[in-house]
């Protein structure tokens, strides 16, 4: 059941992102930005002179819906295929090897630790 919901939400995310791209590109740029380069005055011809406010509101609602769906998918639905990240797969696949042991360092005048006889 989780896979069906996840796939359905992914389709919704894709559709919302495509609509958001379209809406952002047709908005009139306030500062002469990228929207005017792609014909940003399209909102006036589609919805009339007051259509800019409608498009801005729809864009905001779709952006909020996009973020909410992304958070829902990442927090509440289990990852597909077991492990959810590459790091987890690497940690599970790699056997734990003991760290290498460095040889003891001998200083002048000090015998090595294994040479000291505790009985003496």
Backbone as a chain_set.jsonl record, in Angstrom:
{"seq": "XXXXXXXXXXXXXXXXXXXXXXXXXXXXXXXXXXXXXXXXXXXXXXXXXXXXXXXXXXXXXXXXXXXXXXXXXXXXXXXXXXXXXXXXXXXXXXXXXXXXXXXXXXXXXXXXXXXXXXXX", "coords": {"N": [[0.825, -1.198, 0.0], [1.999, 1.198, 0.714], [3.767, 1.636, -1.384], [2.075, 2.229, -3.515], [0.888, 4.622, -2.685], [3.199, 6.181, -2.477], [4.075, 6.223, -5.185], [1.89, 7.496, -6.391], [1.993, 10.001, -5.123], [4.458, 10.838, -6.094], [3.868, 11.168, -8.796], [2.042, 13.286, -8.563], [3.825, 15.226, -7.564], [5.495, 15.543, -9.783], [3.668, 16.576, -11.691], [2.856, 18.939, -10.377], [5.304, 20.296, -10.332], [5.781, 20.736, -13.065], [3.603, 22.398, -13.723], [4.174, 24.522, -11.997], [6.588, 25.473, -13.119], [5.635, 26.378, -15.605], [3.788, 28.379, -14.728], [5.485, 30.167, -13.396], [7.071, 31.042, -15.497], [5.234, 32.443, -17.095], [4.529, 34.621, -15.61], [4.549, 38.142, -15.061], [7.527, 39.888, -14.939], [8.689, 41.672, -12.202], [11.011, 43.083, -11.867], [12.075, 43.15, -14.395], [13.132, 40.648, -15.037], [13.891, 37.23, -15.813], [11.445, 36.339, -16.708], [10.373, 38.166, -18.584], [11.981, 37.723, -20.748], [11.102, 35.359, -21.82], [8.607, 35.972, -22.735], [6.974, 37.107, -20.658], [4.621, 38.549, -20.274], [2.385, 37.039, -20.62], [0.42, 36.411, -18.768], [-1.331, 38.55, -18.654], [-2.698, 38.42, -21.072], [-3.99, 35.977, -20.879], [-5.617, 35.842, -18.495], [-6.636, 38.382, -18.233], [-6.215, 41.853, -17.1], [-6.129, 41.754, -14.275], [-5.199, 39.291, -13.74], [-2.658, 38.666, -12.859], [-2.495, 38.689, -10.067], [-4.027, 36.459, -9.457], [-2.537, 34.415, -10.629], [-0.195, 34.627, -9.137], [-1.154, 33.892, -6.609], [-1.995, 31.236, -7.107], [0.457, 30.123, -7.816], [1.843, 30.361, -5.391], [0.269, 28.699, -3.723], [0.609, 26.213, -5.022], [3.371, 25.901, -4.694], [3.571, 25.668, -1.906], [2.082, 23.32, -1.583], [3.767, 21.546, -2.95], [6.068, 21.524, -1.293], [4.959, 20.523, 1.091], [4.062, 17.966, 0.298], [6.526, 16.821, -0.415], [7.815, 16.782, 2.097], [6.073, 15.083, 3.485], [6.383, 12.668, 2.062], [9.106, 12.147, 2.536], [9.272, 11.897, 5.342], [7.196, 10.194, 6.331], [6.661, 7.957, 4.71], [7.934, 4.73, 4.078], [11.207, 3.976, 2.754], [11.723, 2.803, -0.622], [12.631, -0.516, -1.467], [14.085, -1.255, 0.812], [16.868, -0.213, 2.171], [17.414, 3.254, 2.606], [19.427, 4.996, 1.728], [22.559, 5.598, 0.048], [24.73, 5.581, 1.697], [23.859, 3.982, 3.824], [23.645, 1.527, 2.483], [26.325, 1.064, 1.836], [27.484, 0.872, 4.358], [26.228, -1.418, 5.327], [27.09, -3.357, 3.524], [29.87, -3.449, 3.683], [32.295, -5.298, 5.402], [33.162, -5.223, 8.847], [36.318, -4.308, 9.653], [39.089, -4.853, 11.804], [40.886, -2.133, 13.303], [44.17, -1.171, 12.181], [47.047, -2.117, 14.083], [49.537, -0.242, 15.527], [53.085, -0.676, 15.748], [54.843, -0.884, 18.906], [56.493, 2.005, 20.193], [59.853, 2.464, 20.895], [61.675, 4.064, 23.37], [64.732, 5.71, 24.299], [66.426, 4.233, 26.953], [64.122, 3.367, 28.164], [62.511, 0.422, 28.807], [60.604, -1.824, 26.661], [57.043, -2.315, 27.113], [56.269, -4.979, 27.302], [58.561, -6.168, 28.138], [58.963, -5.689, 30.784], [58.992, -7.237, 33.873], [56.462, -8.072, 35.981], [56.765, -9.468, 38.363], [59.195, -8.888, 39.501]], "CA": [[0.0, 0.0, 0.0], [2.891, 2.346, 0.773], [4.342, 1.884, -2.709], [1.047, 2.866, -4.349], [0.774, 6.01, -2.252], [4.442, 6.861, -2.851], [4.07, 6.46, -6.63], [0.87, 8.497, -6.676], [2.521, 11.299, -4.697], [5.533, 11.229, -7.021], [3.21, 11.684, -10.006], [1.553, 14.62, -8.205], [4.978, 16.123, -7.496], [5.921, 15.841, -11.154], [2.686, 17.467, -12.311], [2.941, 20.244, -9.726], [6.533, 20.972, -10.761], [5.603, 21.203, -14.447], [2.687, 23.543, -13.68], [4.902, 25.632, -11.378], [7.515, 26.03, -14.116], [4.83, 27.135, -16.566], [3.245, 29.576, -14.088], [6.57, 31.108, -13.119], [7.531, 31.629, -16.749], [4.288, 33.377, -17.704], [4.319, 35.784, -14.753], [5.238, 39.37, -15.45], [8.652, 40.137, -14.054], [8.607, 42.995, -11.571], [12.284, 43.776, -12.04], [12.605, 42.905, -15.736], [13.959, 39.454, -14.924], [13.876, 36.193, -16.83], [10.088, 36.147, -17.225], [10.136, 38.99, -19.774], [12.743, 37.162, -21.868], [10.301, 34.278, -22.385], [7.24, 36.431, -22.964], [6.374, 37.119, -19.343], [3.343, 39.23, -20.217], [1.336, 36.1, -21.005], [-0.66, 36.376, -17.777], [-2.305, 39.587, -18.986], [-3.544, 38.006, -22.181], [-4.761, 34.787, -20.531], [-6.612, 36.072, -17.46], [-6.997, 39.788, -18.142], [-5.233, 42.672, -16.378], [-6.045, 41.396, -12.855], [-4.817, 37.88, -13.656], [-1.366, 38.506, -12.192], [-2.713, 38.341, -8.667], [-4.516, 35.075, -9.416], [-1.417, 33.526, -10.937], [0.7, 34.657, -7.985], [-1.773, 33.105, -5.545], [-1.943, 29.826, -7.503], [1.858, 29.718, -7.726], [2.163, 30.203, -3.97], [-0.408, 27.497, -3.22], [1.266, 25.025, -5.572], [4.688, 25.772, -4.074], [3.355, 25.142, -0.557], [1.674, 21.918, -1.747], [4.963, 20.809, -3.342], [6.917, 21.35, -0.115], [4.261, 19.656, 2.045], [4.099, 16.59, -0.225], [7.916, 16.341, -0.288], [8.076, 16.469, 3.504], [5.276, 13.91, 3.834], [7.02, 11.485, 1.465], [10.396, 11.855, 3.156], [9.171, 11.58, 6.76], [6.186, 9.223, 6.747], [6.598, 6.757, 3.887], [9.203, 3.994, 4.127], [11.92, 3.978, 1.484], [11.527, 1.623, -1.469], [13.78, -1.408, -1.598], [14.821, -1.499, 2.052], [17.739, 0.849, 2.665], [17.027, 4.506, 1.986], [20.51, 5.844, 1.265], [23.758, 4.909, -0.417], [25.592, 5.418, 2.862], [23.375, 2.811, 4.532], [24.009, 0.341, 1.71], [27.766, 0.872, 1.958], [27.782, 0.414, 5.712], [25.764, -2.786, 5.497], [27.815, -4.258, 2.641], [31.283, -3.535, 4.044], [32.534, -5.986, 6.672], [33.918, -4.419, 9.805], [37.695, -4.776, 9.803], [39.707, -4.225, 12.975], [41.856, -1.104, 12.923], [45.551, -1.669, 12.241], [47.741, -1.837, 15.335], [50.882, 0.279, 15.288], [54.081, -1.312, 16.624], [55.204, -0.003, 20.024], [57.648, 2.876, 19.991], [60.838, 2.309, 21.972], [62.455, 5.26, 23.659], [66.03, 5.388, 24.891], [66.454, 4.056, 28.388], [62.852, 2.839, 28.684], [62.28, -0.89, 28.19], [59.25, -1.999, 26.163], [56.082, -2.676, 28.133], [56.21, -6.418, 27.479], [59.83, -6.625, 28.71], [58.96, -5.473, 32.22], [58.49, -8.38, 34.61], [55.783, -7.55, 37.179], [57.13, -10.206, 39.563], [60.456, -8.424, 40.073]], "C": [[0.865, 1.257, 0.0], [3.492, 2.684, -0.58], [3.341, 2.588, -3.624], [0.918, 4.339, -3.984], [2.015, 6.792, -2.658], [4.447, 7.181, -4.35], [3.046, 7.516, -7.026], [1.352, 9.892, -6.279], [3.657, 11.769, -5.596], [4.962, 11.766, -8.331], [2.668, 13.082, -9.741], [2.695, 15.621, -8.134], [5.47, 16.508, -8.885], [4.967, 16.824, -11.816], [2.738, 18.865, -11.699], [4.182, 20.992, -10.188], [6.416, 21.496, -12.192], [4.699, 22.433, -14.479], [3.376, 24.743, -13.045], [5.88, 26.277, -12.358], [6.757, 26.885, -15.116], [4.325, 28.436, -15.946], [4.329, 30.614, -13.806], [7.035, 31.781, -14.398], [6.528, 32.614, -17.357], [4.029, 34.598, -16.828], [5.11, 36.972, -15.269], [6.34, 39.643, -14.435], [8.557, 41.549, -13.491], [9.884, 43.778, -11.806], [12.873, 43.566, -13.43], [13.499, 41.686, -15.754], [13.769, 38.502, -16.084], [12.498, 36.007, -17.453], [9.82, 36.955, -18.476], [10.896, 38.447, -20.983], [11.96, 36.049, -22.562], [8.86, 34.695, -22.621], [6.448, 36.466, -21.677], [5.055, 37.843, -19.243], [2.184, 38.327, -20.555], [0.182, 36.052, -20.03], [-1.725, 37.421, -18.093], [-3.235, 39.136, -20.1], [-4.41, 36.8, -21.832], [-5.91, 35.134, -19.587], [-7.045, 37.529, -17.328], [-5.992, 40.55, -17.298], [-5.101, 42.319, -14.896], [-5.598, 39.947, -12.668], [-3.508, 37.641, -12.954], [-1.52, 38.114, -10.742], [-3.196, 36.905, -8.53], [-3.369, 34.092, -9.649], [-0.433, 33.486, -9.774], [0.146, 33.809, -6.848], [-1.71, 31.61, -5.869], [-0.513, 29.302, -7.404], [2.267, 29.479, -6.275], [1.532, 28.944, -3.406], [0.242, 26.222, -3.742], [2.654, 24.814, -4.963], [4.567, 25.203, -2.662], [2.953, 23.663, -0.635], [2.877, 21.05, -2.102], [5.84, 20.512, -2.129], [6.268, 20.388, 0.881], [4.297, 18.199, 1.579], [5.516, 16.016, -0.114], [8.232, 15.958, 1.15], [7.305, 15.228, 3.939], [5.938, 12.634, 3.319], [8.309, 11.139, 2.207], [10.275, 11.419, 4.614], [8.286, 10.374, 7.057], [6.116, 7.953, 5.905], [7.938, 6.044, 3.922], [9.889, 4.024, 2.762], [11.667, 2.7, 0.701], [12.792, 0.784, -1.463], [14.598, -1.568, -0.337], [15.599, -0.298, 2.524], [17.451, 2.128, 1.9], [18.165, 5.362, 1.484], [21.696, 4.994, 0.828], [24.696, 4.666, 0.752], [25.169, 4.18, 3.649], [23.736, 1.53, 3.815], [25.493, 0.043, 1.86], [28.118, 0.336, 3.331], [27.338, -1.024, 5.93], [26.594, -3.767, 4.678], [29.266, -4.458, 3.084], [31.447, -4.26, 5.373], [33.396, -5.107, 7.584], [35.295, -5.039, 9.995], [38.29, -4.108, 11.038], [40.73, -3.18, 12.529], [43.271, -1.654, 13.023], [46.214, -1.233, 13.553], [49.154, -1.399, 14.998], [51.868, -0.428, 16.218], [54.466, -0.344, 17.747], [56.474, 0.784, 19.71], [58.587, 2.718, 21.183], [61.613, 3.601, 22.128], [63.761, 4.832, 24.317], [65.911, 5.281, 26.404], [65.166, 3.497, 28.975], [62.621, 1.485, 28.006], [60.849, -0.983, 27.675], [58.324, -2.534, 27.25], [56.042, -4.187, 28.35], [57.509, -6.98, 28.071], [59.877, -6.466, 30.215], [58.316, -6.677, 32.904], [57.807, -7.886, 35.869], [56.176, -8.266, 38.455], [58.393, -9.641, 40.214], [60.372, -7.105, 40.758]], "O": [[0.52, 2.257, -0.629], [3.706, 3.853, -0.902], [3.723, 3.447, -4.419], [0.847, 5.2, -4.86], [1.914, 7.926, -3.126], [4.788, 8.298, -4.74], [3.309, 8.339, -7.902], [1.143, 10.855, -7.017], [3.805, 12.968, -5.834], [5.505, 12.707, -8.91], [2.808, 13.97, -10.581], [2.551, 16.752, -8.597], [5.82, 17.662, -9.13], [5.403, 17.797, -12.432], [2.672, 19.862, -12.418], [4.123, 22.2, -10.413], [6.903, 22.585, -12.493], [4.993, 23.402, -15.179], [3.187, 25.87, -13.501], [5.982, 27.502, -12.413], [7.185, 27.993, -15.44], [4.423, 29.492, -16.572], [4.098, 31.813, -13.964], [7.362, 32.968, -14.388], [6.935, 33.533, -18.068], [3.361, 35.532, -17.274], [6.193, 36.825, -15.837], [6.108, 39.629, -13.226], [8.365, 42.509, -14.238], [9.849, 45.002, -11.931], [14.069, 43.785, -13.622], [14.531, 41.691, -16.426], [13.513, 38.927, -17.211], [12.389, 35.567, -18.597], [9.104, 36.484, -19.361], [10.497, 38.687, -22.122], [12.134, 35.822, -23.759], [7.977, 33.84, -22.698], [5.354, 35.907, -21.612], [4.406, 37.761, -18.201], [1.076, 38.822, -20.763], [-0.93, 35.69, -20.412], [-2.905, 37.195, -17.825], [-4.428, 39.438, -20.076], [-5.468, 36.616, -22.434], [-7.055, 34.762, -19.846], [-7.761, 37.868, -16.386], [-5.016, 39.968, -16.825], [-4.046, 42.565, -14.311], [-5.618, 39.434, -11.549], [-3.253, 36.529, -12.491], [-0.756, 37.292, -10.236], [-2.815, 36.208, -7.589], [-3.248, 33.079, -8.961], [0.107, 32.426, -9.458], [0.896, 33.085, -6.192], [-1.402, 30.803, -4.992], [-0.29, 28.174, -6.964], [2.958, 28.506, -5.971], [2.189, 28.196, -2.683], [0.409, 25.258, -2.995], [3.066, 23.676, -4.742], [5.365, 24.355, -2.262], [3.429, 22.848, 0.155], [2.995, 19.93, -1.605], [6.302, 19.385, -1.953], [6.947, 19.534, 1.45], [4.538, 17.298, 2.383], [5.683, 14.849, 0.242], [8.85, 14.922, 1.396], [7.833, 14.405, 4.687], [6.042, 11.643, 4.041], [8.573, 9.967, 2.478], [11.105, 10.64, 5.083], [8.602, 9.599, 7.96], [5.554, 6.957, 6.36], [8.98, 6.69, 3.808], [9.219, 4.089, 1.731], [11.426, 1.642, 1.284], [13.9, 1.321, -1.454], [15.748, -1.996, -0.428], [15.047, 0.56, 3.213], [17.263, 2.098, 0.684], [17.905, 6.388, 0.855], [21.813, 3.825, 1.195], [25.386, 3.647, 0.79], [26.02, 3.41, 4.094], [24.097, 0.543, 4.456], [25.877, -1.118, 1.998], [28.957, -0.555, 3.457], [28.002, -1.773, 6.646], [26.784, -4.906, 5.103], [29.828, -5.534, 2.876], [30.815, -3.891, 6.363], [34.248, -4.35, 7.119], [35.41, -6.177, 10.45], [38.03, -2.933, 11.296], [41.367, -3.339, 11.488], [43.543, -2.514, 13.861], [45.973, -0.136, 14.058], [49.879, -2.087, 14.279], [51.523, -0.745, 17.356], [54.422, 0.872, 17.563], [57.393, 0.291, 19.055], [58.167, 2.827, 22.335], [62.136, 4.158, 21.162], [63.871, 3.718, 24.83], [65.347, 6.164, 27.05], [65.119, 3.182, 30.164], [62.544, 1.406, 26.78], [59.966, -0.298, 28.191], [58.791, -3.146, 28.211], [55.806, -4.637, 29.471], [57.551, -8.146, 28.464], [60.744, -7.047, 30.867], [57.211, -7.082, 32.541], [58.469, -7.336, 36.749], [55.948, -7.735, 39.542], [58.63, -9.903, 41.393], [61.374, -6.615, 41.278]]}, "num_chains": 1, "name": "protein.A"}
